[in-house]
């Protein structure tokens, strides 16, 4: 699952929130968690 599908990735500015969400994408195995 990408944050863009949640409407959170609308800006290209690198913010702390963006950095955090990008890190979560790398760390969390979304495909295993989402059925």
PDB file of N, CA, C and O in Angstrom:
ATOM      1  N   UNK A   1       0.861  -1.178   0.000  1.00  0.00           N
ATOM      2  CA  UNK A   1       0.000   0.000   0.000  1.00  0.00           C
ATOM      3  C   UNK A   1       0.898   1.230   0.000  1.00  0.00           C
ATOM      4  O   UNK A   1       1.829   1.336   0.798  1.00  0.00           O
ATOM      5  N   UNK A   2       0.612   2.126  -0.879  1.00  0.00           N
ATOM      6  CA  UNK A   2       1.362   3.380  -0.937  1.00  0.00           C
ATOM      7  C   UNK A   2       0.558   4.485  -0.276  1.00  0.00           C
ATOM      8  O   UNK A   2      -0.672   4.475  -0.310  1.00  0.00           O
ATOM      9  N   UNK A   3       1.259   5.438   0.326  1.00  0.00           N
ATOM     10  CA  UNK A   3       0.561   6.540   0.954  1.00  0.00           C
ATOM     11  C   UNK A   3      -0.189   7.390  -0.050  1.00  0.00           C
ATOM     12  O   UNK A   3      -1.171   8.044   0.300  1.00  0.00           O
ATOM     13  N   UNK A   4       0.266   7.388  -1.299  1.00  0.00           N
ATOM     14  CA  UNK A   4      -0.421   8.179  -2.315  1.00  0.00           C
ATOM     15  C   UNK A   4      -1.859   7.703  -2.484  1.00  0.00           C
ATOM     16  O   UNK A   4      -2.737   8.494  -2.829  1.00  0.00           O
ATOM     17  N   UNK A   5      -2.108   6.411  -2.242  1.00  0.00           N
ATOM     18  CA  UNK A   5      -3.471   5.907  -2.331  1.00  0.00           C
ATOM     19  C   UNK A   5      -4.329   6.428  -1.177  1.00  0.00           C
ATOM     20  O   UNK A   5      -5.558   6.387  -1.240  1.00  0.00           O
ATOM     21  N   UNK A   6      -3.674   6.914  -0.127  1.00  0.00           N
ATOM     22  CA  UNK A   6      -4.397   7.493   1.001  1.00  0.00           C
ATOM     23  C   UNK A   6      -4.528   9.013   0.872  1.00  0.00           C
ATOM     24  O   UNK A   6      -5.128   9.664   1.727  1.00  0.00           O
ATOM     25  N   UNK A   7      -3.967   9.566  -0.191  1.00  0.00           N
ATOM     26  CA  UNK A   7      -4.038  11.004  -0.396  1.00  0.00           C
ATOM     27  C   UNK A   7      -3.008  11.776   0.402  1.00  0.00           C
ATOM     28  O   UNK A   7      -3.173  12.976   0.619  1.00  0.00           O
ATOM     29  N   UNK A   8      -1.945  11.111   0.846  1.00  0.00           N
ATOM     30  CA  UNK A   8      -0.938  11.779   1.673  1.00  0.00           C
ATOM     31  C   UNK A   8       0.288  12.203   0.875  1.00  0.00           C
ATOM     32  O   UNK A   8       1.099  12.983   1.374  1.00  0.00           O
ATOM     33  N   UNK A   9       0.442  11.716  -0.338  1.00  0.00           N
ATOM     34  CA  UNK A   9       1.653  11.992  -1.111  1.00  0.00           C
ATOM     35  C   UNK A   9       1.441  12.993  -2.218  1.00  0.00           C
ATOM     36  O   UNK A   9       1.913  12.786  -3.336  1.00  0.00           O
ATOM     37  N   UNK A  10       0.742  14.072  -1.935  1.00  0.00           N
ATOM     38  CA  UNK A  10       0.408  15.024  -2.989  1.00  0.00           C
ATOM     39  C   UNK A  10       1.489  16.073  -3.218  1.00  0.00           C
ATOM     40  O   UNK A  10       1.426  16.804  -4.207  1.00  0.00           O
ATOM     41  N   UNK A  11       2.472  16.168  -2.337  1.00  0.00           N
ATOM     42  CA  UNK A  11       3.505  17.183  -2.459  1.00  0.00           C
ATOM     43  C   UNK A  11       4.858  16.533  -2.751  1.00  0.00           C
ATOM     44  O   UNK A  11       5.119  15.406  -2.332  1.00  0.00           O
ATOM     45  N   UNK A  12       5.711  17.258  -3.475  1.00  0.00           N
ATOM     46  CA  UNK A  12       7.056  16.750  -3.741  1.00  0.00           C
ATOM     47  C   UNK A  12       8.059  17.287  -2.730  1.00  0.00           C
ATOM     48  O   UNK A  12       9.226  16.898  -2.753  1.00  0.00           O
ATOM     49  N   UNK A  13       7.619  18.176  -1.842  1.00  0.00           N
ATOM     50  CA  UNK A  13       8.493  18.735  -0.814  1.00  0.00           C
ATOM     51  C   UNK A  13       8.868  17.643   0.188  1.00  0.00           C
ATOM     52  O   UNK A  13       8.011  16.885   0.643  1.00  0.00           O
ATOM     53  N   UNK A  14      10.156  17.570   0.524  1.00  0.00           N
ATOM     54  CA  UNK A  14      10.630  16.562   1.469  1.00  0.00           C
ATOM     55  C   UNK A  14      10.417  17.061   2.897  1.00  0.00           C
ATOM     56  O   UNK A  14      11.190  17.872   3.406  1.00  0.00           O
ATOM     57  N   UNK A  15       9.366  16.567   3.526  1.00  0.00           N
ATOM     58  CA  UNK A  15       9.067  16.953   4.902  1.00  0.00           C
ATOM     59  C   UNK A  15       9.374  15.785   5.828  1.00  0.00           C
ATOM     60  O   UNK A  15       9.659  14.678   5.370  1.00  0.00           O
ATOM     61  N   UNK A  16       9.316  16.035   7.124  1.00  0.00           N
ATOM     62  CA  UNK A  16       9.513  14.942   8.084  1.00  0.00           C
ATOM     63  C   UNK A  16       8.452  13.872   7.903  1.00  0.00           C
ATOM     64  O   UNK A  16       8.737  12.678   8.001  1.00  0.00           O
ATOM     65  N   UNK A  17       7.238  14.301   7.641  1.00  0.00           N
ATOM     66  CA  UNK A  17       6.154  13.342   7.420  1.00  0.00           C
ATOM     67  C   UNK A  17       6.434  12.484   6.190  1.00  0.00           C
ATOM     68  O   UNK A  17       6.252  11.266   6.216  1.00  0.00           O
ATOM     69  N   UNK A  18       6.879  13.132   5.110  1.00  0.00           N
ATOM     70  CA  UNK A  18       7.191  12.400   3.879  1.00  0.00           C
ATOM     71  C   UNK A  18       8.322  11.412   4.112  1.00  0.00           C
ATOM     72  O   UNK A  18       8.259  10.269   3.659  1.00  0.00           O
ATOM     73  N   UNK A  19       9.364  11.857   4.825  1.00  0.00           N
ATOM     74  CA  UNK A  19      10.488  10.972   5.142  1.00  0.00           C
ATOM     75  C   UNK A  19      10.015   9.780   5.970  1.00  0.00           C
ATOM     76  O   UNK A  19      10.416   8.643   5.718  1.00  0.00           O
ATOM     77  N   UNK A  20       9.165  10.044   6.955  1.00  0.00           N
ATOM     78  CA  UNK A  20       8.640   8.977   7.801  1.00  0.00           C
ATOM     79  C   UNK A  20       7.822   7.979   6.985  1.00  0.00           C
ATOM     80  O   UNK A  20       7.999   6.769   7.128  1.00  0.00           O
ATOM     81  N   UNK A  21       6.936   8.473   6.137  1.00  0.00           N
ATOM     82  CA  UNK A  21       6.092   7.589   5.341  1.00  0.00           C
ATOM     83  C   UNK A  21       6.908   6.780   4.335  1.00  0.00           C
ATOM     84  O   UNK A  21       6.603   5.614   4.083  1.00  0.00           O
ATOM     85  N   UNK A  22       7.939   7.392   3.764  1.00  0.00           N
ATOM     86  CA  UNK A  22       8.819   6.652   2.857  1.00  0.00           C
ATOM     87  C   UNK A  22       9.553   5.542   3.601  1.00  0.00           C
ATOM     88  O   UNK A  22       9.711   4.436   3.084  1.00  0.00           O
ATOM     89  N   UNK A  23       9.998   5.844   4.812  1.00  0.00           N
ATOM     90  CA  UNK A  23      10.672   4.831   5.626  1.00  0.00           C
ATOM     91  C   UNK A  23       9.710   3.688   5.971  1.00  0.00           C
ATOM     92  O   UNK A  23      10.096   2.519   5.948  1.00  0.00           O
ATOM     93  N   UNK A  24       8.470   4.029   6.288  1.00  0.00           N
ATOM     94  CA  UNK A  24       7.470   2.997   6.593  1.00  0.00           C
ATOM     95  C   UNK A  24       7.228   2.099   5.377  1.00  0.00           C
ATOM     96  O   UNK A  24       7.052   0.890   5.524  1.00  0.00           O
ATOM     97  N   UNK A  25       7.219   2.680   4.192  1.00  0.00           N
ATOM     98  CA  UNK A  25       7.063   1.885   2.969  1.00  0.00           C
ATOM     99  C   UNK A  25       8.198   0.885   2.818  1.00  0.00           C
ATOM    100  O   UNK A  25       7.986  -0.236   2.355  1.00  0.00           O
ATOM    101  N   UNK A  26       9.405   1.288   3.209  1.00  0.00           N
ATOM    102  CA  UNK A  26      10.550   0.393   3.095  1.00  0.00           C
ATOM    103  C   UNK A  26      10.537  -0.697   4.163  1.00  0.00           C
ATOM    104  O   UNK A  26      10.960  -1.823   3.902  1.00  0.00           O
ATOM    105  N   UNK A  27      10.059  -0.376   5.356  1.00  0.00           N
ATOM    106  CA  UNK A  27      10.173  -1.275   6.506  1.00  0.00           C
ATOM    107  C   UNK A  27       8.996  -2.239   6.645  1.00  0.00           C
ATOM    108  O   UNK A  27       9.192  -3.412   6.962  1.00  0.00           O
ATOM    109  N   UNK A  28       7.782  -1.757   6.411  1.00  0.00           N
ATOM    110  CA  UNK A  28       6.583  -2.558   6.657  1.00  0.00           C
ATOM    111  C   UNK A  28       6.253  -3.415   5.437  1.00  0.00           C
ATOM    112  O   UNK A  28       6.175  -2.900   4.322  1.00  0.00           O
ATOM    113  N   UNK A  29       6.059  -4.719   5.639  1.00  0.00           N
ATOM    114  CA  UNK A  29       5.696  -5.614   4.525  1.00  0.00           C
ATOM    115  C   UNK A  29       4.190  -5.508   4.220  1.00  0.00           C
ATOM    116  O   UNK A  29       3.407  -6.389   4.577  1.00  0.00           O
ATOM    117  N   UNK A  30       3.807  -4.408   3.552  1.00  0.00           N
ATOM    118  CA  UNK A  30       2.391  -4.119   3.314  1.00  0.00           C
ATOM    119  C   UNK A  30       1.684  -5.256   2.582  1.00  0.00           C
ATOM    120  O   UNK A  30       0.536  -5.566   2.899  1.00  0.00           O
ATOM    121  N   UNK A  31       2.335  -5.874   1.626  1.00  0.00           N
ATOM    122  CA  UNK A  31       1.678  -6.939   0.853  1.00  0.00           C
ATOM    123  C   UNK A  31       1.306  -8.129   1.725  1.00  0.00           C
ATOM    124  O   UNK A  31       0.342  -8.834   1.428  1.00  0.00           O
ATOM    125  N   UNK A  32       2.061  -8.363   2.801  1.00  0.00           N
ATOM    126  CA  UNK A  32       1.738  -9.447   3.729  1.00  0.00           C
ATOM    127  C   UNK A  32       0.623  -9.062   4.685  1.00  0.00           C
ATOM    128  O   UNK A  32      -0.103  -9.930   5.169  1.00  0.00           O
ATOM    129  N   UNK A  33       0.478  -7.776   4.962  1.00  0.00           N
ATOM    130  CA  UNK A  33      -0.520  -7.319   5.926  1.00  0.00           C
ATOM    131  C   UNK A  33      -1.888  -7.055   5.301  1.00  0.00           C
ATOM    132  O   UNK A  33      -2.919  -7.225   5.951  1.00  0.00           O
ATOM    133  N   UNK A  34      -1.889  -6.637   4.034  1.00  0.00           N
ATOM    134  CA  UNK A  34      -3.137  -6.302   3.359  1.00  0.00           C
ATOM    135  C   UNK A  34      -3.652  -7.534   2.637  1.00  0.00           C
ATOM    136  O   UNK A  34      -2.944  -8.153   1.843  1.00  0.00           O
ATOM    137  N   UNK A  35      -4.906  -7.879   2.930  1.00  0.00           N
ATOM    138  CA  UNK A  35      -5.481  -9.092   2.329  1.00  0.00           C
ATOM    139  C   UNK A  35      -6.296  -8.733   1.112  1.00  0.00           C
ATOM    140  O   UNK A  35      -6.862  -9.615   0.466  1.00  0.00           O
TER     141      UNK A  35
END
